[in-house]
Amino acid sequence: MKFDVITIFPEMVEDYKKISIIARAHAKKLIQIKAHNLRKWTTDSHQTVDDRPYGGGFGMVLKADVMIKAIKSVTGKTKSKKTKVILLTPAGKVFTQNEAKKLAKSDRLIFVSGRYEGFDERISSFVDEEYSIGDYVLMGGELPALVMIETISRFVPGVVGKSESVAGDTFSKDGKNANILEYPQYTRPEVLKIGKKTMKVPKVLLSGNHAEIEIWRADQALNKTKKVRPDLINKEL
Ligand code: ADE
């Protein structure tokens, strides 16, 4: 699986690539992440990537000519059906676990990341999909691109330990935990003393009774979901 990110901050992507599970997956060639500096496709001495909006208004807008050149160059002469160009924008379709699973069927994803106030709309006809990672506004598309890369990479065989740990995840449409949050987990020590507080691991987890543990976990997960994310209970994922 190949990921390309077109950005004016390639170092954000390059730094991320060096860390933990993503670095290992990269070293094993299960995934490949490449950052492309948008300024490479500018032609003026100031390497201008943005300009003022027609019609007036605040902020600067990413120029279509530079970005379209970048998209075409990164994509290459022939574009396979399994390559998708994705624009990151708060005005896009909301990215979810199921969208990640669908996108994981691609061979190559090219992320188009902007900074500033927005894009020249004419960029849209050169992208296949527009995604938002949630209803909030960031400074740019770099973090959304990395969020999507990390989520999608978890579906690439071999990237995370056991494949069932992805299939059973919360928010996976066909996972057994689809509409439910994770149950609480504990590890050693059994008794934890922090200042005046003493916190014990629930007894049932020490009982060795797997049937009871399973019931307890299901109960905890349901209660947590009702409390924190009641909207999930009857939601069609
Ligand atoms: N750029 C700025 N905010 C964003 C968001 N929430 N999702 C995707 N791209 C963005």
Residues whose N, C-alpha, C, O or C-beta is under 5 A from the ligand:
A	BS01	ADE	L88 T89 P90 Y131 S132 I133 G134 Y136 V137 L138 M139 G140 G141 P144
